[in-house]
Amino acid sequence: MTITTTHYLVLAAIVFCIGLAGVSIRKNALVMFMSIELMLNAANLTFVAYSQALDDIAGQVVVFFILVVAAGEVAVGLALMVAIFRRKNKTSPDEISNMAEIVRIDDSEVTNVS
């Protein structure tokens, strides 16, 4: 049995649906980030599958850029989660309702840098 492009696309659809279910159902922000990563990897799999099927390297170049953006997204997302957890002691998106409360800086914390 040979593995065709259809097999890769079906696998990518399954992985994407698992990621979509994780974003829709879970209430933990870290699990939601992991689910978004699953969805991005499913898209990457489709790009690589079509790149191989069409014998074109452009799909693999797009995958490289998507991976760079995903790494940046993880770094910024985790930094935000740590900052929110330090301020509120919770990471549930339902419990964190107002970003203005999180970003607000008291006058006593501001220092003059000049």
KELUM-236467 format. One record per atom (N, C-alpha, C, O, CB): residue in one letter; x, y, z. Coordinates in steps of 0.001 Angstrom, whole numbers, plus 500000, padded with zeros to 6 digits. Each point is the difference from the previous one (the first is absolute). Glycine has a CB too. Example, Ala and Ser with C-alpha at 12.3 -4.5 7.8 and 13.67 -1.06 7.14 Angstrom:
% residues 2
A513190494310507800/A499110501190500000/A500900501200500000/A501036499981500665/A497072498846500581/S501542502223498034/S500820501190500060/S499230501090500730/S500509501108500169/S500675498264497686/
//
This chain:
% residues 114
M500853498812500000/M499147501188500000/M500890501241500000/M500913500135500814/M497231498628500419/T501573502105497862/T500756501251499931/T499207501109500675/T498770500024499962/T502345499243497891/I499614501638502757/I499359501136500668/I499889501132498991/I501000500463499451/I499916498858502831/T497866501111497486/T499754501050499017/T499756501335500704/T499991500089501228/T499049498210497171/T500768502709500799/T499719501337500535/T498692500006500785/T499861500743500971/T501384500287497106/T497820498163501515/T498709499931500698/T500176499550501438/T499323500509500894/T499546498992496941/H502024499559502401/H500252499539501366/H500514501145500872/H499569500167501141/H500928497527497985/Y500423503086500324/Y500527501140500754/Y498918501037500283/Y499950500573501088/Y502284499040497868/L496904500624500061/L498945500992500179/L498961499546501023/L499485500814500767/L500879499930496879/V499327497962502367/V499066499475501001/V500615500111501394/V499321500384500952/V499693498029497341/L502271501251501827/L500687500142501284/L500017501461500449/L499777500289501176/L501642497707498279/A498843502918499622/A500006501425500338/A498611500461500443/A499880500802500926/A501985499572497429/A497102499131500999/A498633500372500396/A499680499477501403/A499359500694500790/A499933499279496789/I501149498816502726/I499756499445501339/I500739500804501056/I499432500325501043/I500261497394497966/V501569502604500730/V500787500786500959/V499393501391500180/V499943500516501116/V502135498209498236/F497469501880499546/F499377501319500084/F498716499940500826/F499743500896500804/F501244499709496962/C498211498360502045/C498755499866500774/C500286499782501483/C499266500504500850/C499603498551497123/I502185500203502347/I500382499831501406/I500393501344500597/I499608500318501123/I501163497326498418/G499999503145499717/G500377501334500470/G498810500921500143/G499917500769500958/G502273498927497961/L496893500235500143/L498791500827500063/L499143499617501201/L499447500867500677/L500593499378496825/A499855498473502755/A499248499550501182/A500681500468501278/A499327500387500955/A499854497608497773/G502144501973501298/G500720500463501175/G499791501475500274/G499865500402501155/G501802497847498417/V498306502557499389/V499760501437500174/V498565500251500428/V499745500873500830/V501997499643497442/S497317498730501172/S498578500241500294/S499570499493501365/S499188500637500672/S500389499224496911/I500959498999502834/I499490499337501197/I500789500361501249/I499405500252501048/I499825497893497510/R502075501885501355/R500833500185501191/R499927501429500523/R499822500953499241/R501700497255499928/K498620501913502146/K499964501309500642/K501364500423500522/K500129501082500574/K497509498489500036/N503380499603499206/N501338500333500443/N500743500693498863/N499993499520498867/N500023498522502739/A500615503073498693/A500661500784498964/A501193499260499400/A500253500125498802/A499006501950502363/L501469497168499626/L501147499271499464/L499564498902499045/L500650499772498980/L500611500730503106/V497656498822498231/V499472498974499091/V499494500656498719/V500108499425498917/V499259499108503043/M500088502657498165/M499555500716498801/M501186500357499102/M499901499896498777/M498144501021502514/F503082499504499309/F501199500270499199/F500498498740499306/F500397500046498836/F500215501796502737/M499369497040499133/M500433498746499393/M499064499596498860/M500444499450498993/M500554499843503204/S497725500978497964/S499041499663498943/S500203500871498772/S499853499530498872/S498512499748502867/I501970501980498471/I500299500880498868/I501243499505499263/I500066500053498772/I498893501902502444/E502018497566499540/E501198499430499376/E499649498756499176/E500559499793498922/E500841501097502979/L497688498291498598/L499550498842499212/L499364500439498689/L500237499393498955/L499401499325503161/M499560502330497940/M499355500492498783/M501039500536499012/M499882499769498797/M498054500793502533/L503081500151499166/L501059500489499122/L500789498849499388/L500368500050498826/L499783502027502554/N500108496888499411/N500730498842499461/N499179499238498974/N500559499435499061/N500667500386503092/A497467500156498009/A499145499381498979/A500080500776498688/A500052499412498920/A498405499741502880/A501552502163498309/A500155500816498787/A501372499755499371/A500115499920498777/A498332501835502178/N502582498126499867/N501338499709499482/N500035498662499271/N500646499872498960/N500342501466502907/L498323497674498674/L499966498687499363/L499347500072498621/L500449499337499065/L499456499591503199/T499049501865497608/T499370500143498679/T500928500707499020/T500070499624498830/T497680500443502267/F502961500953499374/F500958500677499116/F501080499041499523/F500346499994498819/F499217502159502376/V500968497040499708/V501054499058499618/V499455498924499076/V500679499600499055/V500492500833503113/A497619499093498086/A499407498962499150/A499793500514498577/A500341499314499036/A498526499694502975/Y500580502188497856/Y499808500558498660/Y501324500371499345/Y500146499906498781/Y497628500946501938/S503188499569500095/S501320500304499456/S500635498754499392/S500616500063498936/S499658501762502762/Q499573497054498981/Q500541498747499489/Q499210499521498778/Q500579499489499041/Q500195499917503280/A497913500760497720/A499162499525498896/A500231500816498731/A499999499456498896/A498292499787502766/L501906502056498502/L500189500874498843/L501469500162499619/L500323500679499026/L497605500516501633/D502955498179500112/D501438500082499766/D500474501456499956/D500707500428499088/D499182497402499650/D499685502908502292/D500340501422500107/D500461500275501428/D499391499520500956/D498926501119497233/I502734500113501950/I500579500247501323/I499326501166500728/I500280500228501177/I501882498881497962/A496971501620500195/A499389501191500597/A499192499661501251/A499992500779500953/A499921500256496778/G499419497836502283/G499228499603501174/G500878499778501219/G499609500321501122/G498729498645497363/Q502844500487501296/Q500910499778501114/Q500593501305500510/Q500293500123501189/Q500223497626497890/V499663503220500042/V500471501321500426/V498932500677500862/V500320500634501006/V501097499576496900/V497327499654501702/V498904500569500792/V499956499346501379/V499759500677501000/V498927499792496892/V501544498229502167/V500014499284501276/V501089500560500909/V499785500150501203/V499341497778497662/F502032502381500577/F501083500575500795/F499556501312500641/F500246500217501186/F501445498699497302/F497665501954500752/F499539501276500549/F498891499803501031/F499948500721500996/F500668500386496848/I498506497933501931/I498945499723500976/I500610499513501315/I499532500376501075/I498864499061497055/L502637499737501792/L500654499522501217/L500676501142500763/L499998500013501231/L500354497767497661/V500221503170500383/V500622501156500658/V498937500833500706/V500200500424501139/V501636499614497128/V497036500200501068/V498918500761500612/V499424499247501196/V499673500612501017/V499800500432496758/A500403497653502116/A499471499195501109/A500930500054501206/A499536500055501139/A499331498432497214/A502434501497501407/A500946500096501117/A499884501354500693/A500048500079501227/A501511498347497587/G498290502630500404/G499796501326500586/G498703500087500772/G499934500622501060/G501382500349497092/E497651498401501308/E498701499996500674/E500076499284501337/E499403500444500981/E499463499616496800/V501857498847502261/V500144499258501251/V500771500831501017/V499622500051501171/V500318497770497569/A501121502820500832/A500807500799500925/A499193501155500587/A500026500226501210/A502026499160497493/V497238501340500449/V499197501130500476/V498817499507500825/V499679500588501032/V501008500756496958/G498667497589501569/G498847499471500726/G500361499510501388/G499286500272500965/G499724499099496870/L502085499915502266/L500412499515501318/L500448501150500900/L499752499972501205/L500929497853497755/A499973503181500471/A500385501163500800/A498766500725500523/A499978500437501151/A502124499800497499/L496878499891500517/L498744500623500452/L499338499165501086/L499483500542500976/L500209500478496757/M500323497656502098/M499372499143500996/M500719500105501348/M499350500022501046/M499920498421497122/V502051501619501815/V500751500144501242/V499693501347500654/V499822500080501215/V501999498436497868/A498117502539500106/A499697501328500546/A498592500047500584/A499793500580501066/A501768500447497263/I497482498377500993/I498622499982500496/I499910499159501270/I499310500374500948/I499816499919496703/F501572498573502366/F499945499147501185/F500626500693501210/F499526499830501123/F500558498149497398/R500967502793501260/R500620500726501116/R499065501056500576/R500003500245501206/R502233499356497764/R496963501025500167/R499103501054500463/R498700499459500583/R499512500500501013/R501478500978497271/K498447497492501068/K498657499529500360/K499969498640500666/K498979499631500580/K500203501682497540/N501907497926501817/N500065498635500524/N498977499066499363/N499509499076500649/N501312501877501479/K498865499281496631/K499110499111499241/K500329500116498523/K500466501040499534/K497704499187502201/T501582498696497536/T500285500009498568/T498789499641499154/T500117499847498784/T502215499560501759/S496527500460500075/S498804499653499241/S499516501216499208/S499824501075500573/S499544497192501162/P500414501581496960/P499540501144499197/P498634500526500440/P499701501179499809/P501603497904498286/D497864500054502492/D498689500458500456/D500115500895501234/D499204500922500178/D499783496986498894/E501998501820501774/E500156500771501226/E500735501320499776/E499855500937500785/E500145496922500466/I500781502210497685/I500721501233499690/I499123500798499046/I499983499748498795/I502319499163501534/S496976502049500220/S499005500680499175/S500465501339499468/S499584500397498911/S498701498457502401/N502558501854499410/N500336501351499605/N501510500151499910/N500691499959501018/N497209500907500055/M502614499309497718/M501441500162499827/M500486501335500556/M501175500127500342/M498707498425497628/A499239502445502126/A500411501298500520/A500436499883501455/A500883500740500434/A497543500395497978/E500985497966502342/E500403499797501389/E501387499373500079/E500750500267500939/E496845499479499711/I502746499429498377/I501275499301500027/I501137500939499599/I501089499937500572/I497735497903498900/V500929503023499555/V501045500839499448/V500234501254500845/V501060500616499897/V498357498517497838/R499633501247503079/R500107501238500780/R501238499977500896/R500281499005500669/R497215501226499287/I503232500874500043/I501201500135500815/I499749501099501022/I499564501096499650/I501946498121498449/D498767500485503159/D499859501005501047/D501087501052499846/D501063499730499443/D497914498569502112/D500750502907498945/D500982501081499925/D501248499667500789/D501086500457499644/D497067501176500074/S501729497600501323/S501151499673500821/S500969499049499288/S501175499937500363/S497395500401501655/E500949498919496968/E500844499062499299/E500764500626498848/E500961499413499502/E497455498834501148/V501170502941498919/V500629500647498855/V501291500680500454/V500005500751500976/V497738499596497911/T503342499386500401/T501270500638500333/T500456500867498842/T499649499749498847/T500968498332502655/N500143502909498800/N500514500919498980/N501276499396499421/N500947499728500738/N498048502311500438/V501035497749497503/V501155499376499385/V500967501011499413/V501071499606499539/V497520498433499983/S501078503257500472/S500920500954499382/S501050500506500920/S500836500809499596/S497377499823498948/
//
